[in-house]
């Protein structure tokens, strides 16, 4: 940000120097000196401006968003968008299905919480005129005067509502993490230089026959062998 301000100041300084040079009327005796001075100032300012401009462009280019950051931001805004950016389209239904579960449990538990709260309030006020408005499955509690039972169920449904919100946020976060990890691995190149093989035969390391686990890293690297007998 400081370099950007410096770049703007230098451009304004160059414009000011140019306008002042145009407004000054040189005398015949000092015209050559003025031209040389103005030329030197303009050249110096031009070099500084070019240098600041190149530095600013280099800094801007170096701060380009990585694929992992782009994927994470997209998934944070819209679940599954980061997976689509990484071309992992098969993960999108999994993301939406995972998020749909806490949404469903939240909706269902919120309905039951409101029903039990209404039944509890009706019973607590002993409003017998509205007993018929209580949800059918909760009417036995009202008829039996089981206030503690309604209170218990109301607390359970309220707790499940909170858990559903927490689960939704966690799954949303995992969706962002998954997109970021895939973004990091997007340009990861797996070549034939890395191999893992099981080879039967004589092992020079163990000095006996058996089954060897051979790990090759790089075409010119020596194999790392572990033997099992």
C-alpha angles and dihedrals in degrees: 000000000000091000090052090053090047090051092052092047091051091050090051090047090051091050091048092050090049094049093046090051090053094048094050114090108210121216119232092252095053103033095100093048091048092050091050092047094048091046091051093048092047091049093049093046091047091053093048092047092048091049093048091046093051091047091050092050091049092051091048091050092048091055096057114137116261121230089252092055093046092049092048094050092047092051091047090055097040122009111238094020092101091050089051090050089053089047091241092134093159089067094059096078089048091053093049093044091050092050092044092062097063090040090056094045090047092052094045096046092045090056092050092045090055091047094050092044090053092047091047092051092048092051094043091054091041089230097170092173090069098042088104090058092061114105109271096241090053098047093088088062090052094046091049092046090235098163094159091053092054090046091052094050091045090055092048093052091047090051091050090052090056092046091051092054091048092049091049092053092047093050090047089053092048088052089056092046092049091051091048093050092049088048090055091049093044094093095031108125118210109195137177089264088087117063140154119201140170112224126182119212142068117341116211091197095055093031091224142084121269143097117315129204107215122196116189119193112183128357093263097039121107114247119256109223132196118184130213122194 
